[in-house]
Amino acid sequence: MLHPLPALVVCLALILYFVLAGQVGWARGKFNVAAPAITGHPEFERIFRVQQNTLESLIMFLPGMWLFSQYVSGVWAAAIGALWLIGRILYAVAYRADAARRGPGFGISALASAVLVLGALVGAAMALVGGGNYI
């Protein structure tokens, strides 16, 4: 059975994404950037990029989180996933203020995703070598 903590972290990650998508809608109205345009006012563009970059990051984070949870540890997956969340929030705040300041938040979330994916890979390989019936 999967540990419930990773599920809570994933739900928080999806809520973060929902909030960021809502901010894009709000910014479209404030800066008069009608869909499907994705350029216009620089502040709109930063808000839009935060949402898009978070979507791109979710593609690696979500499967990495679940696989790490399955093959390594649910508790550690949740802890590393919480670090990813903190990184994405720092990224969003920094990027929105000044795109040049986005680096630390990006680094934290990218490192967390890498640890989850590589940990899951090692855990799955060890389970396979350890002799489970996985076919």
Protein Blocks (a to p, Z undefined) as FASTA:
>chain_A
ZZfklmmmmmmmmmmmmmmmmmmmmmmmmnopacfbfbdcfklmmmmmmmmmmmmmmmmm
mmmmmmmmmmmomklmmmmmmmmmmmmmmmmmmmmmomklmmmmmmmmmmmmmmmmmmmm
mmmmmmmmnopafZZ
